[in-house]
Every structure is written in C-alpha cells, then in structure tokens.
Amino acid sequence: MIAIHHDQGTLEFEADLNKPLMPQLRRLHIGIKGLCGGHAICGTCHVYVREDQLKRLTEPDEYELERLGVLENRRPNSRLTCQLPTGQTLDGLDLTVAVL
C-alpha cells in the first residue's frame, strides 16, 4: 500500500490486511485522525483513492456517503479509511490524505 500525505511526500506502508486500515494509518502520523473511532461520523480519515483503483473497492454504504456528502473537499474518488474493506483488495492501493 502507498499512502501519500498532502505535504510530506510519499510514504510506502505495508498494511496488515486483516486489520482495519484507519487505526494503522493513524499511527503513522500522516494526517489521519479517526476521531470517531471508525464509525463514519467524523470524516477525519478522509482520503482520495487513485481513480483507476476505485473499482477494486466495495461501494460506500449510506453512512459513508452521508458523511462524505458534507465534506467541503469531497471528490468523486473520496473514501473514509474507516470504511475501506480489509484483505487483498488493499494491496497496492494508492491513497492521498485529504486536507482537513
């Protein structure tokens, strides 16, 4: 997996694919806050997924869409890392941390 921070360049990160992504990214201190603990309420784990990789992920559910809908910096490729599926689908995923 590659996480790209908005102001600190590129960070290559080997994720544990069997554990939730958001807490793993939060520990890297790259701008992921995850204040709601992974419940898709706060939007502080907002990232942009490389557009050609979006089809690898499951569609966002109604709660994620609701939260993304109120974010000022939302893009068509926005996702919340607390809602991304774990497993092989994350291997090689390119993410850019959204500026809060």
N, CA, C and O atoms as CSV, one atom per row, in Angstrom:
chain,resi,resn,atom,element,x,y,z
A,1,MET,N,N,0.852,-1.177,0.000
A,1,MET,CA,C,0.000,0.000,0.000
A,1,MET,C,C,0.889,1.228,0.000
A,1,MET,O,O,1.997,1.189,0.534
A,2,ILE,N,N,0.430,2.295,-0.580
A,2,ILE,CA,C,1.155,3.562,-0.565
A,2,ILE,C,C,0.206,4.639,-0.059
A,2,ILE,O,O,-0.868,4.833,-0.629
A,3,ALA,N,N,0.582,5.330,0.990
A,3,ALA,CA,C,-0.184,6.476,1.486
A,3,ALA,C,C,0.597,7.725,1.117
A,3,ALA,O,O,1.796,7.805,1.384
A,4,ILE,N,N,-0.052,8.685,0.517
A,4,ILE,CA,C,0.613,9.908,0.097
A,4,ILE,C,C,0.081,11.052,0.945
A,4,ILE,O,O,-1.094,11.406,0.847
A,5,HIS,N,N,0.928,11.623,1.765
A,5,HIS,CA,C,0.500,12.743,2.617
A,5,HIS,C,C,0.501,14.037,1.814
A,5,HIS,O,O,1.327,14.204,0.916
A,6,HIS,N,N,-0.383,14.925,2.115
A,6,HIS,CA,C,-0.526,16.155,1.342
A,6,HIS,C,C,0.670,17.080,1.414
A,6,HIS,O,O,0.834,17.915,0.524
A,7,ASP,N,N,1.506,16.976,2.420
A,7,ASP,CA,C,2.652,17.892,2.485
A,7,ASP,C,C,3.964,17.222,2.891
A,7,ASP,O,O,4.970,17.909,3.067
A,8,GLN,N,N,3.975,15.930,3.040
A,8,GLN,CA,C,5.206,15.267,3.469
A,8,GLN,C,C,5.698,14.231,2.460
A,8,GLN,O,O,6.488,13.357,2.819
A,9,GLY,N,N,5.258,14.308,1.232
A,9,GLY,CA,C,5.728,13.390,0.213
A,9,GLY,C,C,5.048,12.037,0.288
A,9,GLY,O,O,3.944,11.907,0.817
A,10,THR,N,N,5.722,11.035,-0.249
A,10,THR,CA,C,5.157,9.700,-0.349
A,10,THR,C,C,5.704,8.794,0.739
A,10,THR,O,O,6.905,8.777,1.011
A,11,LEU,N,N,4.808,8.046,1.353
A,11,LEU,CA,C,5.181,7.084,2.376
A,11,LEU,C,C,4.717,5.710,1.939
A,11,LEU,O,O,3.522,5.494,1.738
A,12,GLU,N,N,5.648,4.779,1.788
A,12,GLU,CA,C,5.268,3.406,1.483
A,12,GLU,C,C,4.962,2.710,2.792
A,12,GLU,O,O,5.719,2.811,3.758
A,13,PHE,N,N,3.842,2.003,2.814
A,13,PHE,CA,C,3.336,1.432,4.050
A,13,PHE,C,C,2.859,0.016,3.785
A,13,PHE,O,O,2.074,-0.216,2.865
A,14,GLU,N,N,3.323,-0.920,4.577
A,14,GLU,CA,C,2.892,-2.314,4.471
A,14,GLU,C,C,1.783,-2.542,5.495
A,14,GLU,O,O,2.044,-2.687,6.689
A,15,ALA,N,N,0.551,-2.571,5.013
A,15,ALA,CA,C,-0.605,-2.708,5.898
A,15,ALA,C,C,-0.828,-4.161,6.285
A,15,ALA,O,O,-0.555,-5.073,5.506
A,16,ASP,N,N,-1.323,-4.361,7.489
A,16,ASP,CA,C,-1.812,-5.667,7.905
A,16,ASP,C,C,-3.203,-5.787,7.309
A,16,ASP,O,O,-4.140,-5.136,7.772
A,17,LEU,N,N,-3.341,-6.610,6.289
A,17,LEU,CA,C,-4.583,-6.675,5.526
A,17,LEU,C,C,-5.736,-7.309,6.285
A,17,LEU,O,O,-6.868,-7.307,5.800
A,18,ASN,N,N,-5.470,-7.852,7.465
A,18,ASN,CA,C,-6.533,-8.475,8.259
A,18,ASN,C,C,-7.021,-7.570,9.385
A,18,ASN,O,O,-7.849,-7.979,10.199
A,19,LYS,N,N,-6.512,-6.345,9.431
A,19,LYS,CA,C,-6.915,-5.391,10.469
A,19,LYS,C,C,-7.457,-4.130,9.818
A,19,LYS,O,O,-7.077,-3.805,8.693
A,20,PRO,N,N,-8.345,-3.411,10.511
A,20,PRO,CA,C,-8.893,-2.174,9.953
A,20,PRO,C,C,-7.781,-1.198,9.554
A,20,PRO,O,O,-6.778,-1.066,10.255
A,21,LEU,N,N,-7.971,-0.532,8.441
A,21,LEU,CA,C,-6.949,0.355,7.890
A,21,LEU,C,C,-6.786,1.648,8.677
A,21,LEU,O,O,-5.658,2.066,8.935
A,22,MET,N,N,-7.866,2.281,9.058
A,22,MET,CA,C,-7.786,3.600,9.686
A,22,MET,C,C,-6.864,3.640,10.900
A,22,MET,O,O,-6.022,4.535,10.965
A,23,PRO,N,N,-6.968,2.721,11.873
A,23,PRO,CA,C,-6.054,2.798,13.022
A,23,PRO,C,C,-4.587,2.607,12.627
A,23,PRO,O,O,-3.696,3.185,13.249
A,24,GLN,N,N,-4.342,1.809,11.611
A,24,GLN,CA,C,-2.967,1.608,11.157
A,24,GLN,C,C,-2.393,2.896,10.577
A,24,GLN,O,O,-1.236,3.234,10.828
A,25,LEU,N,N,-3.201,3.610,9.804
A,25,LEU,CA,C,-2.754,4.874,9.224
A,25,LEU,C,C,-2.624,5.959,10.282
A,25,LEU,O,O,-1.731,6.802,10.205
A,26,ARG,N,N,-3.499,5.940,11.254
A,26,ARG,CA,C,-3.453,6.941,12.326
A,26,ARG,C,C,-2.117,6.879,13.065
A,26,ARG,O,O,-1.551,7.911,13.423
A,27,ARG,N,N,-1.620,5.670,13.290
A,27,ARG,CA,C,-0.339,5.504,13.997
A,27,ARG,C,C,0.862,6.042,13.211
A,27,ARG,O,O,1.929,6.258,13.786
A,28,LEU,N,N,0.697,6.257,11.917
A,28,LEU,CA,C,1.793,6.766,11.091
A,28,LEU,C,C,1.939,8.288,11.172
A,28,LEU,O,O,2.925,8.841,10.686
A,29,HIS,N,N,0.972,8.959,11.777
A,29,HIS,CA,C,1.002,10.424,11.927
A,29,HIS,C,C,1.120,11.124,10.573
A,29,HIS,O,O,1.980,11.983,10.378
A,30,ILE,N,N,0.241,10.744,9.641
A,30,ILE,CA,C,0.256,11.335,8.304
A,30,ILE,C,C,-0.974,12.198,8.038
A,30,ILE,O,O,-1.209,12.608,6.901
A,31,GLY,N,N,-1.753,12.473,9.067
A,31,GLY,CA,C,-2.928,13.330,8.904
A,31,GLY,C,C,-4.257,12.617,9.072
A,31,GLY,O,O,-5.304,13.260,8.999
A,32,ILE,N,N,-4.249,11.320,9.292
A,32,ILE,CA,C,-5.478,10.575,9.560
A,32,ILE,C,C,-5.773,10.682,11.052
A,32,ILE,O,O,-4.967,10.250,11.877
A,33,LYS,N,N,-6.926,11.255,11.404
A,33,LYS,CA,C,-7.274,11.436,12.820
A,33,LYS,C,C,-8.162,10.313,13.350
A,33,LYS,O,O,-7.877,9.754,14.410
A,34,GLY,N,N,-9.218,9.979,12.641
A,34,GLY,CA,C,-10.121,8.921,13.080
A,34,GLY,C,C,-10.752,9.212,14.432
A,34,GLY,O,O,-10.808,8.335,15.295
A,35,LEU,N,N,-11.227,10.434,14.621
A,35,LEU,CA,C,-11.755,10.868,15.920
A,35,LEU,C,C,-12.979,10.084,16.383
A,35,LEU,O,O,-13.207,9.959,17.586
A,36,CYS,N,N,-13.762,9.557,15.457
A,36,CYS,CA,C,-14.982,8.836,15.840
A,36,CYS,C,C,-14.725,7.350,16.077
A,36,CYS,O,O,-15.649,6.602,16.397
A,37,GLY,N,N,-13.491,6.927,15.922
A,37,GLY,CA,C,-13.152,5.539,16.190
A,37,GLY,C,C,-13.587,4.565,15.110
A,37,GLY,O,O,-13.655,3.361,15.358
A,38,GLY,N,N,-13.880,5.058,13.924
A,38,GLY,CA,C,-14.203,4.164,12.821
A,38,GLY,C,C,-15.678,3.982,12.532
A,38,GLY,O,O,-16.071,2.978,11.938
A,39,HIS,N,N,-16.504,4.938,12.944
A,39,HIS,CA,C,-17.948,4.813,12.764
A,39,HIS,C,C,-18.509,5.678,11.635
A,39,HIS,O,O,-19.724,5.854,11.541
A,40,ALA,N,N,-17.646,6.217,10.783
A,40,ALA,CA,C,-18.064,7.043,9.633
A,40,ALA,C,C,-18.872,8.266,10.060
A,40,ALA,O,O,-19.807,8.673,9.371
A,41,ILE,N,N,-18.504,8.846,11.200
A,41,ILE,CA,C,-19.238,10.002,11.711
A,41,ILE,C,C,-18.460,11.306,11.547
A,41,ILE,O,O,-19.055,12.351,11.283
A,42,CYS,N,N,-17.137,11.254,11.702
A,42,CYS,CA,C,-16.375,12.496,11.761
A,42,CYS,C,C,-15.755,12.931,10.429
A,42,CYS,O,O,-15.613,14.130,10.189
A,43,GLY,N,N,-15.389,12.003,9.575
A,43,GLY,CA,C,-14.758,12.348,8.307
A,43,GLY,C,C,-13.283,12.691,8.415
A,43,GLY,O,O,-12.693,13.166,7.445
A,44,THR,N,N,-12.671,12.464,9.574
A,44,THR,CA,C,-11.268,12.826,9.765
A,44,THR,C,C,-10.295,11.736,9.299
A,44,THR,O,O,-9.099,11.802,9.581
A,45,CYS,N,N,-10.813,10.750,8.595
A,45,CYS,CA,C,-9.955,9.728,7.982
A,45,CYS,C,C,-10.161,9.738,6.468
A,45,CYS,O,O,-9.991,8.721,5.797
A,46,HIS,N,N,-10.526,10.891,5.954
A,46,HIS,CA,C,-10.851,11.102,4.547
A,46,HIS,C,C,-9.591,10.992,3.683
A,46,HIS,O,O,-8.566,11.609,3.973
A,47,VAL,N,N,-9.692,10.200,2.626
A,47,VAL,CA,C,-8.604,10.061,1.655
A,47,VAL,C,C,-9.178,10.083,0.246
A,47,VAL,O,O,-10.383,9.935,0.041
A,48,TYR,N,N,-8.294,10.268,-0.707
A,48,TYR,CA,C,-8.632,10.135,-2.113
A,48,TYR,C,C,-7.959,8.864,-2.624
A,48,TYR,O,O,-6.753,8.680,-2.460
A,49,VAL,N,N,-8.738,8.004,-3.234
A,49,VAL,CA,C,-8.230,6.768,-3.823
A,49,VAL,C,C,-7.921,7.054,-5.284
A,49,VAL,O,O,-8.700,7.713,-5.973
A,50,ARG,N,N,-6.789,6.560,-5.753
A,50,ARG,CA,C,-6.462,6.752,-7.163
A,50,ARG,C,C,-7.644,6.258,-7.998
A,50,ARG,O,O,-8.123,5.140,-7.809
A,51,GLU,N,N,-8.103,7.092,-8.913
A,51,GLU,CA,C,-9.368,6.837,-9.616
A,51,GLU,C,C,-9.415,5.499,-10.334
A,51,GLU,O,O,-10.467,4.861,-10.366
A,52,ASP,N,N,-8.320,5.062,-10.903
A,52,ASP,CA,C,-8.339,3.791,-11.618
A,52,ASP,C,C,-8.373,2.588,-10.680
A,52,ASP,O,O,-8.470,1.449,-11.136
A,53,GLN,N,N,-8.292,2.835,-9.367
A,53,GLN,CA,C,-8.347,1.754,-8.382
A,53,GLN,C,C,-9.675,1.675,-7.642
A,53,GLN,O,O,-9.881,0.752,-6.854
A,54,LEU,N,N,-10.568,2.608,-7.872
A,54,LEU,CA,C,-11.844,2.631,-7.150
A,54,LEU,C,C,-12.655,1.356,-7.339
A,54,LEU,O,O,-13.324,0.912,-6.405
A,55,LYS,N,N,-12.612,0.768,-8.505
A,55,LYS,CA,C,-13.410,-0.428,-8.778
A,55,LYS,C,C,-12.941,-1.633,-7.974
A,55,LYS,O,O,-13.665,-2.625,-7.883
A,56,ARG,N,N,-11.753,-1.571,-7.392
A,56,ARG,CA,C,-11.251,-2.661,-6.558
A,56,ARG,C,C,-11.951,-2.700,-5.204
A,56,ARG,O,O,-11.925,-3.722,-4.517
A,57,LEU,N,N,-12.571,-1.598,-4.823
A,57,LEU,CA,C,-13.188,-1.472,-3.505
A,57,LEU,C,C,-14.692,-1.689,-3.592
A,57,LEU,O,O,-15.302,-1.489,-4.642
A,58,THR,N,N,-15.280,-2.100,-2.474
A,58,THR,CA,C,-16.731,-2.165,-2.417
A,58,THR,C,C,-17.288,-0.747,-2.460
A,58,THR,O,O,-16.599,0.207,-2.097
A,59,GLU,N,N,-18.515,-0.610,-2.897
A,59,GLU,CA,C,-19.166,0.700,-2.938
A,59,GLU,C,C,-19.368,1.219,-1.515
A,59,GLU,O,O,-19.608,0.428,-0.603
A,60,PRO,N,N,-19.277,2.537,-1.310
A,60,PRO,CA,C,-19.544,3.083,0.017
A,60,PRO,C,C,-21.004,2.866,0.417
A,60,PRO,O,O,-21.899,2.934,-0.425
A,61,ASP,N,N,-21.238,2.604,1.703
A,61,ASP,CA,C,-22.613,2.422,2.164
A,61,ASP,C,C,-23.258,3.782,2.430
A,61,ASP,O,O,-22.619,4.821,2.257
A,62,GLU,N,N,-24.505,3.773,2.844
A,62,GLU,CA,C,-25.248,5.020,3.031
A,62,GLU,C,C,-24.636,5.933,4.084
A,62,GLU,O,O,-24.709,7.155,3.953
A,63,TYR,N,N,-24.030,5.360,5.131
A,63,TYR,CA,C,-23.433,6.161,6.201
A,63,TYR,C,C,-22.171,6.864,5.718
A,63,TYR,O,O,-21.945,8.037,6.017
A,64,GLU,N,N,-21.353,6.132,4.967
A,64,GLU,CA,C,-20.146,6.750,4.420
A,64,GLU,C,C,-20.523,7.830,3.415
A,64,GLU,O,O,-19.938,8.913,3.427
A,65,LEU,N,N,-21.479,7.557,2.558
A,65,LEU,CA,C,-21.923,8.555,1.580
A,65,LEU,C,C,-22.478,9.808,2.254
A,65,LEU,O,O,-22.251,10.928,1.796
A,66,GLU,N,N,-23.210,9.598,3.350
A,66,GLU,CA,C,-23.763,10.745,4.086
A,66,GLU,C,C,-22.649,11.623,4.626
A,66,GLU,O,O,-22.706,12.845,4.490
A,67,ARG,N,N,-21.642,11.025,5.233
A,67,ARG,CA,C,-20.524,11.790,5.789
A,67,ARG,C,C,-19.726,12.453,4.677
A,67,ARG,O,O,-19.386,13.632,4.776
A,68,LEU,N,N,-19.425,11.714,3.629
A,68,LEU,CA,C,-18.677,12.299,2.515
A,68,LEU,C,C,-19.434,13.469,1.901
A,68,LEU,O,O,-18.822,14.428,1.432
A,69,GLY,N,N,-20.758,13.395,1.902
A,69,GLY,CA,C,-21.582,14.440,1.301
A,69,GLY,C,C,-21.473,15.787,1.965
A,69,GLY,O,O,-21.781,16.799,1.335
A,70,VAL,N,N,-21.048,15.847,3.206
A,70,VAL,CA,C,-20.934,17.131,3.903
A,70,VAL,C,C,-19.498,17.648,3.970
A,70,VAL,O,O,-19.258,18.731,4.504
A,71,LEU,N,N,-18.557,16.900,3.443
A,71,LEU,CA,C,-17.163,17.342,3.450
A,71,LEU,C,C,-16.929,18.348,2.330
A,71,LEU,O,O,-17.269,18.087,1.175
A,72,GLU,N,N,-16.354,19.489,2.667
A,72,GLU,CA,C,-16.120,20.544,1.686
A,72,GLU,C,C,-15.151,20.120,0.587
A,72,GLU,O,O,-15.274,20.556,-0.557
A,73,ASN,N,N,-14.198,19.277,0.933
A,73,ASN,CA,C,-13.161,18.896,-0.021
A,73,ASN,C,C,-13.416,17.525,-0.640
A,73,ASN,O,O,-12.477,16.845,-1.054
A,74,ARG,N,N,-14.671,17.121,-0.705
A,74,ARG,CA,C,-15.026,15.832,-1.300
A,74,ARG,C,C,-14.764,15.851,-2.800
A,74,ARG,O,O,-14.968,16.859,-3.477
A,75,ARG,N,N,-14.306,14.709,-3.294
A,75,ARG,CA,C,-14.094,14.493,-4.723
A,75,ARG,C,C,-14.792,13.185,-5.095
A,75,ARG,O,O,-15.185,12.429,-4.206
A,76,PRO,N,N,-14.952,12.904,-6.383
A,76,PRO,CA,C,-15.574,11.635,-6.784
A,76,PRO,C,C,-14.816,10.398,-6.285
A,76,PRO,O,O,-15.403,9.323,-6.162
A,77,ASN,N,N,-13.533,10.543,-6.002
A,77,ASN,CA,C,-12.723,9.423,-5.534
A,77,ASN,C,C,-12.470,9.461,-4.029
A,77,ASN,O,O,-11.522,8.838,-3.550
A,78,SER,N,N,-13.296,10.176,-3.284
A,78,SER,CA,C,-13.169,10.266,-1.827
A,78,SER,C,C,-13.675,8.996,-1.155
A,78,SER,O,O,-14.667,8.403,-1.579
A,79,ARG,N,N,-12.983,8.595,-0.110
A,79,ARG,CA,C,-13.412,7.476,0.741
A,79,ARG,C,C,-12.957,7.761,2.161
A,79,ARG,O,O,-12.058,8.570,2.389
A,80,LEU,N,N,-13.592,7.081,3.116
A,80,LEU,CA,C,-13.182,7.132,4.511
A,80,LEU,C,C,-12.407,5.858,4.801
A,80,LEU,O,O,-12.902,4.762,4.539
A,81,THR,N,N,-11.199,5.985,5.339
A,81,THR,CA,C,-10.387,4.781,5.569
A,81,THR,C,C,-11.001,3.869,6.613
A,81,THR,O,O,-10.696,2.676,6.640
A,82,CYS,N,N,-11.855,4.398,7.470
A,82,CYS,CA,C,-12.511,3.535,8.460
A,82,CYS,C,C,-13.512,2.598,7.815
A,82,CYS,O,O,-13.939,1.625,8.436
A,83,GLN,N,N,-13.893,2.877,6.575
A,83,GLN,CA,C,-14.893,2.067,5.891
A,83,GLN,C,C,-14.321,1.223,4.756
A,83,GLN,O,O,-15.060,0.487,4.103
A,84,LEU,N,N,-13.028,1.321,4.516
A,84,LEU,CA,C,-12.435,0.521,3.456
A,84,LEU,C,C,-12.330,-0.931,3.897
A,84,LEU,O,O,-11.997,-1.216,5.047
A,85,PRO,N,N,-12.613,-1.838,2.989
A,85,PRO,CA,C,-12.555,-3.262,3.343
A,85,PRO,C,C,-11.118,-3.701,3.591
A,85,PRO,O,O,-10.183,-3.132,3.029
A,86,THR,N,N,-10.948,-4.703,4.426
A,86,THR,CA,C,-9.623,-5.261,4.634
A,86,THR,C,C,-9.453,-6.460,3.717
A,86,THR,O,O,-10.421,-6.979,3.163
A,87,GLY,N,N,-8.241,-6.880,3.571
A,87,GLY,CA,C,-7.973,-8.047,2.732
A,87,GLY,C,C,-7.153,-7.693,1.512
A,87,GLY,O,O,-6.570,-6.611,1.438
A,88,GLN,N,N,-7.108,-8.585,0.573
A,88,GLN,CA,C,-6.271,-8.439,-0.610
A,88,GLN,C,C,-6.607,-7.205,-1.449
A,88,GLN,O,O,-5.754,-6.727,-2.196
A,89,THR,N,N,-7.832,-6.677,-1.343
A,89,THR,CA,C,-8.212,-5.525,-2.153
A,89,THR,C,C,-7.368,-4.300,-1.850
A,89,THR,O,O,-7.285,-3.400,-2.685
A,90,LEU,N,N,-6.731,-4.234,-0.669
A,90,LEU,CA,C,-5.937,-3.075,-0.305
A,90,LEU,C,C,-4.496,-3.161,-0.787
A,90,LEU,O,O,-3.799,-2.146,-0.809
A,91,ASP,N,N,-4.039,-4.331,-1.169
A,91,ASP,CA,C,-2.656,-4.499,-1.571
A,91,ASP,C,C,-2.359,-3.638,-2.796
A,91,ASP,O,O,-2.991,-3.801,-3.840
A,92,GLY,N,N,-1.400,-2.723,-2.669
A,92,GLY,CA,C,-1.012,-1.850,-3.763
A,92,GLY,C,C,-1.884,-0.623,-3.948
A,92,GLY,O,O,-1.722,0.099,-4.932
A,93,LEU,N,N,-2.798,-0.370,-3.034
A,93,LEU,CA,C,-3.716,0.763,-3.155
A,93,LEU,C,C,-2.966,2.079,-2.945
A,93,LEU,O,O,-2.154,2.197,-2.028
A,94,ASP,N,N,-3.240,3.055,-3.791
A,94,ASP,CA,C,-2.643,4.395,-3.679
A,94,ASP,C,C,-3.659,5.342,-3.075
A,94,ASP,O,O,-4.757,5.508,-3.606
A,95,LEU,N,N,-3.294,5.961,-1.970
A,95,LEU,CA,C,-4.173,6.888,-1.268
A,95,LEU,C,C,-3.495,8.231,-1.092
A,95,LEU,O,O,-2.280,8.297,-0.909
A,96,THR,N,N,-4.272,9.304,-1.145
A,96,THR,CA,C,-3.798,10.628,-0.815
A,96,THR,C,C,-4.634,11.118,0.353
A,96,THR,O,O,-5.862,11.129,0.270
A,97,VAL,N,N,-3.996,11.522,1.432
A,97,VAL,CA,C,-4.706,12.016,2.600
A,97,VAL,C,C,-5.299,13.385,2.277
A,97,VAL,O,O,-4.589,14.288,1.836
A,98,ALA,N,N,-6.602,13.533,2.499
A,98,ALA,CA,C,-7.285,14.791,2.243
A,98,ALA,C,C,-6.903,15.813,3.311
A,98,ALA,O,O,-6.694,15.467,4.474
A,99,VAL,N,N,-6.817,17.063,2.900
A,99,VAL,CA,C,-6.531,18.130,3.845
A,99,VAL,C,C,-7.811,18.479,4.572
A,99,VAL,O,O,-8.832,18.749,3.940
A,100,LEU,N,N,-7.766,18.476,5.911
A,100,LEU,CA,C,-8.966,18.791,6.700
A,100,LEU,C,C,-9.208,20.287,6.747
A,100,LEU,O,O,-10.173,20.737,7.365
